C-alpha cells in the first residue's frame, strides 16, 4: 500500500492535478509517489517557491501532506523516467519535466531559470572591475548638463518650502 493513503490531492489546484494526469496518461506505470511529488512541485511554484523540499512537503498545505519519508521518496523519484538528475551546472534534459537536485524537486523550467541566473551571477561576480573609475572630466564631457540639472533640482524643493512657510 502507498504511503499516501489519505486524500493526496486535497488542497491542490486543478493545474497541479493536470500535470500528474498527463504524466500518468503518458506512462500508466508511473509510480503514484512520483505523480504526487509532481503535483506538489507544481503547487510549490504556485505558492512562490522554486521547488518542492522533500524534507518539508507539509509546509505547502494547511492540512499537511501525506508523503513517504524523504529518502524513500528520493529513491522512487530517481527511478522515474520523468525525473532527471543533472550535475549542478548542467542543463536538464528537455524530455523530463522534473529535476531532482539534492533534496529539492523542481519543475524543469524553474530549475533552469535558477541555474541560468546562478551562472549569470557567477559571471558578474568574477568579472574584472575597470582599472580606474571614469574621471570627472570624462563624466562632464559625456553628460554636460548633469551638474546644472542636479543643482537646479536640489534648489527647487528648498525654494518651494520657503514660499509655503511664509
N, C-alpha and C positions, 0 to 999 in steps of 0.2 A: 504494500500500500504506500502511496506517496506521502511525503511529509507535509503535503499541502492538502489536507482533507477538509478544512473549513472553507467557506466561500472564498476562493482565491481571487475573485475579481471584484469583491466589494470595495468601493471607493475608486475604482479605476475608471478612466474616461473611455468613451467609445473608440477613440483613436488608439489607445493602449491595447484594447481588446482586438481591434482590427489588425494590428501588427502581428499578434500571436496567431490570429486566424489565418492570415496569409502564409505565415511560416508553416503552420500545420497543414494547410492545403497543399503547399508545395512539397512537403515531406511529412506524410501522415505518421511516420515512425518517430517524429521529433519528441524527445523527452519532455514530459509536462513541466519539469523543473526549468528547462531552458525556455519554454514558452512563457512561464510565469516570470522568469527573470527578464525576458524581452519586454513584457508588459510593464514591469517595474522600472526598467531603464527608460522606457518611453515616458512614464509618469514622472520620473525624476527630472527629466528635461523640462517637462511641462511645469514643474514646480520651481524651476530655476537652477537646478543642479546640473552639472556637466555629465554625471554618471550615477549609476546605482552603486552604493557602497555595500558590498556583500556582507560586511560585518554588522551593518546597521540598517537593514531594509525597513525595520519597524518605524523609523523616523518619517517615512513617506506618508503613512496613513494614520489617521486618528485612532483607529481600532487595532493598529499594529498589522504585521504581515506574518502570515503563516509560511515559513520558509525553512528549508533544510539548514543544518549547520553550515557555516561559511565554507569550510574546507571541502565538505562533501559536495556542496553546490558548485564550487570552483571546479572540482574534478568532472562533474557532469557537464558543465559548460565547456571545458576543454575538449571533451569528447564529441561535441556537437559540430556538425557541418556548417552551422550558422555563425560560429564564433571563431574569429581569428585571434592570434596571439603574436603580433609582430614585435620586433625589437622596439625599444622605446623611441628611437629616432626614425624608424622605418614607417613608410606608409602602409596602411591596412589594405588588404585586397578588396576590390570593389564588389566581389561576389559574395561577401559575408557581411551582413548588416550589423553584426555585433562584434565588439572588440573587448577582449579581456586583458586588462593591464594591471598587474598587481592585484589588489582586492577590489578593483573597480570594473564594472561592466558598462561600456559606452555604447551608444548608438554610433555607428562608424562615422557618420558625418561630424558629430560633435567631438569625437576623439581627434579627427583630422583637423578641425578648427583649432583645438588646443595644441596639437603637435606643430602646426604651421605658425601659430602665434609664438610658441616657445622658441622655435627656430629663429624667427624674426627678432625676438628679444635677445637671444644669444648673439645674433649678428650685430645688433646695435651695441650690446654691452662690450663686445670685443673689438669694435671699430676704433681705429686710432682717432684721437681728437686732433684738431688742427694744431700745428706747432705754435701759432700765435693767434690771438684773437684779432679781428679786424681793427685797424687803427681808427681813432675818432675822425681823422681826415677822410678816410675811405668812406666811413659812415655818412659824413657830411656830403660827400660827392654823390653817393647813391640816393640819399634822402635829404635834399637841400631844404625842404620846408619842415622837416621834422622838429627842429629846435623851436621855431617860431610857433608852430601849431601846439606844441606841448605847453609852452609858456602861456599862450592865449587861453588854452583850455584850463590851466591852473588858475589863471587870474579871474576868469569869468565867474565861477561859483563864489569866490570871495567877494567880488563886486555885487553879485546878486544878494548875498546875505546882508551886506551893508545897507542896500537900498530897502530891504524889508524890515530892518531893525530900527529904523527911524521912527 
